[in-house]
Amino acid sequence: MSTVPVPAPNPTPNPETSLAKPLAARKRRVFWFLAAIVVVHALVPFAFLPYTFVWWGIPVLLIGNFIFGSLGINLGYHRMLTHSAAKFPRPLERLWVLFGVCSLEGSPLWWVCTHRIHHQHSDEDGDPHSPKDRFYWGHMEWIYTAAERRQKLDTYGRYVPDLMGDKFLRWLHRGEKWLFVWAAHVVLLTAVGFGAGFAFFSTTEGAVQFGVQWFLWAVIVRTVYVWHITWLVNSAAHRWGYRSYKTNDYSTNNWVVALLTNGEGWHNNHHAAPRACSQGHRWWEVDLTFTFVRLLQLVGLAWDIAPVKVPKHIAEGSKESGEASPPPPSP
């Protein structure tokens, strides 16, 4: 039965290098993003009113999650941009990035920078979203709390130098243009819903009802769903689950998170071999995001897929299975 290793003691945090501790202490909010989170969450209950609840909303939600969550965040932002786990034709690369932007999780450069910092300081001082002290911090509080250092050019130059030369990514980042892309996708999806309503329903009332239902399920509920399952990787998958590898952090393999995210929940595997495109290391650790990449490879649309290569010192120190103990709770 494996246990979570205690990270090596760290020296007294340096304000110039420590990112999480000063951040948690200051609590300077990014109010526009906090407001967006509150508003989008507040709209979710409307999807479950008699007028708007429809069973076809469930498959729409799951398909939307695969497109914008799995292809956009899992594949585009995470495996492709952050870890260079696979390569695709340029149009597909751009498409994955745009899908990620439509999940309203920040610009690609900001997201990648944050995640690379997380890997360098995982569950230590400097981790932007470790849940080791407070679950809510690791789950979502960090995302609407300002981190001045992570807005500086030298931080991006240090953590994402390979992406800074990409004009498309820089264009999305500068002036928060990614937000305009997100807003455009909301308008487009809403127009599709109302257009379909007027095309297939004989009454204005029926068409409008369908359009409202589509908007709530294809945009609002889908966005909140993708938010929380993505954030569960940062929070729940650093608290509960089993550990196949003795990494120097609290990462776990959480099958519930893996099921919800189409493969991202095998998080201890990911921390043991960050660049690997596949995050499921055993036959039963299903990773549908990676399965999609393999299908693209079969038709020549994916290549240079990074294999699973666990460093020798981690592989030799690992155990086959076992429940991971959670990190010490906050006082």
N, C-alpha and C positions, 0 to 999 in steps of 0.2 A: 504494500500500500504506500504510494508515493506521497510525499508531503511537499509543501511549498518551501523552497529554500529561502533563507533570510538573506537579503541582498547585503553585499559587503558594506561596512560603515563608510559613510561619505564624509569628507571634510566639511567644515563650516561653509554653508553656501555663500558663494560670491554673487553679489547683486548683478554683476555683469554677465554671469553665466547661468545662474539659477533662474528658471522661467516660471515654475509652478508655485513655489512658496510665496514670493512677493506678490504674485498674481492673486493668490487666494486671500492674502492679507488685505490688499488694497480694495478689492471688490468694486472696481470701476466698471460699470456696465456699458455694454454696447446697446444703447436703448433702442435704436432702430431695429436691430435684429431681435432683441427681446420682444419688442412690440409685434414684429412679424410672427414670431413663434406663438405668442399669446393669441393673436387674431386667427391664425390658421387653426390652432387647436380649438378655439371657441366655435368655429364653423363645423367641426366634426359632428357634434350631436344632431345637427340639422339633417344629416344623411340618414338618421335612424327614425325620423318622423314618418308617420303613415303615408304622407304625400311623397316622400323622397326615397324611402327604403325599397330596394329592389334586389332580388336574389342575383340578378345578372351583375350587380355591382361587385360581388365577390370575385368572379373570374376577371373582371375588369381590373380590380385591385391587384390580383396576383400577376396578371400580364404586365400591368404598369410597373409593379415591383421588379419584374425581371428586366424590363427595358431600361428603366431609369435607375433602379437600385443595383441589380446584378451587372448589367452591361455598363451603366454609367459610373457608379461608385466602385463596385467590386473590381470590375475589369479595367475601366478607363482610368479613374483617379488612382486606385490602389495598385493593382498588379502591373498595369502598363506604365503609368507615369512614375509612380513612387519607386517601384522595384525593377522596372525593365524586364518583367517576367516573360514577355512575348512581344512580337512585332507584327504589325498588320499594315495593309496598304494605307496610304495617307488618308484617303476619304473615310475609311473605317475608323482610324485613329481619331479624326476630327469628330466623327459621329459619336463615338464612345464619350469623348470629352463633353460634347453638347448634352448628351443624356445625363451626365453627371451634374452639369450646371443646372439642369432642369429639376434636380432634387433639392435645390436651395440649401446646399451645405458649404457654400463659400466658393471662392475662385479656385481653379485647379492649382495655381502656384501656392496659394495660402494653405490649401488642404494638404498638398504634398510636403510642404515645408513643415507643417505641424506634425505630420505622421513620421517623417524622418527624425524629428526631434524626439518623438515618442520612442522610437526604436533605440536611439542613442542613450536615452535616460529612462528606460522603461521602469516604472514603479520606484524611481529614485527622485531626489531633488532635481528639478528641471523637466520632469515629464509633464507635458501640458494637461493631461487628463487622466492621471492615475486615480483609481477609486480606493486606494489603500487606506486613506483616512476617512473619506466620505463618499459613499456610493453616488449620491446625487451630483457631486462635483464631477466625477468621472463620467457620469452618464450624459449630462447636458448643461450643467451650470457653467462649465468652462467655456462653452462655445459662445455665450453672450457676455462673457467677462473679458474686458480689454487686456491685452498682453502687449505692452508697448514695444518690447524688444522684437516680437514676431511681426511687427509692422515695419521694421527697419530694413533698408536695402542691404546692409552688411549681413544680416541674418539670412536673407534670401541668397546672397552671394555665397554664403557658406554651405547652405543645405540644399539648394536647388540650382547649382551652377550649370548643370547639364540642360536645364529647361529654360534658363533665362534668355537664351538666344532664339527661342521659338516666338516669332512675332505674333502668332495667333494666341498663344497663352498669355503673352504680355498685354495684348490688346484686351483680352477678357479681364485681366487683373486691374489695369489702370482705369481709374475713375469708376470702379465697380461696374464695368460694362456687363459683366456676367449677370447682374441683376436685370438689365434690360433684356438679355436673352431669355432669362427665366420668365419675365413678364410676357414676352412675345409668345412663348410656348403656352402660357396660360390662356392668352387670347386665342391662339390658334386651336387649342384643344376645345375650348368653350365654343368657338365658332363651329367646329366639327360636330359637336353634340347638338347644338341648336339647328344646324343645317340638316343633320340626319332626322331630327324631330319633325321639321317641316316637310321633309321628303317622304317620310313614312307614315305620318299621322294626318288624318283628314281634318282634324280640328286644331285651332290655335291653342286651345287649352292643353290638348294632348302633346303637342309639339313643345310647348313651353315646359310642361312637366318633365318630359324626357330630357330636355336641355339642362334643366336644373339638376336632375338626377345624375346625368353624365358629369356635369361640372363637379358635383360634390364627391362622387366616387372616383372619377378618373384624375382629378386634380387634388382636392382637399384631403380626402381619406388616404389616398395613395401617398401624398407627400408626408403626412404624419406617420404613416406606417413605415415608410423608408427611413425617415428620421430615426425613429425609435429602434428599429432593428439594427441600424448602423451603429447607433450609440450603445446598444447592448454589447457590441463587440468590445468597446472600450471599458464598459462597466461590469456587466455580468461575466464576461469571459476573462476578467481579471479577478474574479471572486469565487465562482462556483464551476465545478467540472472536474475532469480528470487530467492528469499530466502524463504524457508519454515521454517527455524530455525534461531534464533538470536544467532549465534555463534560469538565468539570474534575475528573475522577475516573478510576478504572480500569474502569468498567463495560463489559461486552462483551455481544454477542449470541451466546449459546451454544446451538447447535441441539439438542444432546443434552439439556441442561437444559430447553429449551423443549418438547421432545417429552415428557419425563418429567412436567413440571408442567402440561401443557396450556396453555402460552403464557407462563408467567412468565419463561422463559429469555431472552426478547428484552429483556435488561436494559439495554443501552445505549440502545435506543429508549425505554425507560421513564424513564431518567434525563434524556433529552433532552426528553421531554414527560410529566412525572410524573402529571398529572391525566387524561391520555387513557385512556379505558376500554379501547381496543384497544392491545395492546403489540406486535402484528405490524404493521409499517409497509409491508411489501412483500407482494405477492400470495402469495408462497410462505412467508412467515413466519406459519405457521398458529397461530392463537390460539383454541383450542376454548372457553376460558372466555368470551371475547368473543362467539364464535358463539352460545353459550347465551344471553347477554344480548340479542343481536339477535333470537333466537327469542322471548324473553319480550316484547320490544318489539313484535313483530308481533301479539301477542295482547293488547296493552295492559297488560302487567305490568311494564314497565320504561320509564322516560322520563328526560329530562334527561341523556342519555348524552354524556359529555364527548368532543368530537372530538379528533383528533390535531392539535395546534398546537405546532410546534417553534419556539421563539424565534428571531427573525431572525439574531441573532449566532451562534447554534449552527448553524442551517441553512446559513448562508453559509460557515461555516468547516469544514463537514463534507466528507467524500469519499464517493464512491459505495460503495466496498467496500474490503476489505483485512483482513489479519490484524493483530490487536492484539498488541503486545508485552506480555509479562507484567510486572508491577511488579518492582522490584529484589528479589531474594531476601534473606531475613534473613541476617545474618552467621553 
